[in-house]
Amino acid sequence: MENENNKKKIDIKRITSAVLGLPLVVIFLTFGNKYVVDVFLAIIACISMQEYFNAVSKESKPIRWIGYLACISIAFIHIIPEKIPVLFLENLMLLIIPVILLILFSIIVVTNMKINFKDISFTLFGIIYIVTCIGFMAKIRGAENGVWLIWYAIISAWASDTFAYFIGKKYGKHKFSKVSPKKSIEGCIAGVVGAVIVALIYTFAINEINSLNYSYIYITIITVILSIIGQIGDFAASSIKRYVDVKDYSNLIPGHGGMLDRIDSLMFLSPFAYVFLTII
């Protein structure tokens, strides 16, 4: 009986947090220009990086300052002048990871290996995992019709999470993976189906309101793919938490855990969403 009451309290917290938090996300992503959105996402990235570093600090000594600087760089994605040659920008982007590697290995040398290979590996992974993925969210929002397209990524992640959680909790009998024992095959399937339904309703709405002509078949296909990728992202985040032995990344969002717990699937699918959605 006590366990049932605790589960109900968690559900209430999840719903309350979603109801209170969603309007804030809507306001920034819908009414903010691309520069405001970039700053908003940079702040989210910094919070997520803080949670990640706190979690992996049990196993390493991550170089926090370079992680936070990488997060802040998201705020400048759309500030680069359009007059700069595309080839120059492409070469500059290719150099980013090598430059970060150079800095990280230089830190090992300067500190006489007080910072070691394991420390910089955890740091570099955090930058690739968090900054790169959230950076693609900024790219989607800054694209043509990005104010509408960004919601396909969010629907694929959050609608999938919601349907998977509630349907899996009620009807889930077949466990999916030891990585996340509470997740079931039934829940994962429900997540995909639920995301497709919400995406199609959303497509009908924006097609009618904005005189767009997005293909329902194409949206169905990419939502299925993105939902599956997002669920893998959820398992990926769970595998990290299991490795460092934490239940949640933080208690920032009641009923959900930390910022990273809330956006793990969205982050993971964002690079793929950018590719699929800019083809429309």
Helices and strands as residue ranges (DSSP letters): H 2-26, I 27-31, H 34-56, H 64-72, G 73-76, H 86-110, H 117-126, I 127-132, H 133-142, H 146-154, I 155-159, H 160-171, H 185-210, H 216-244, H 259-277
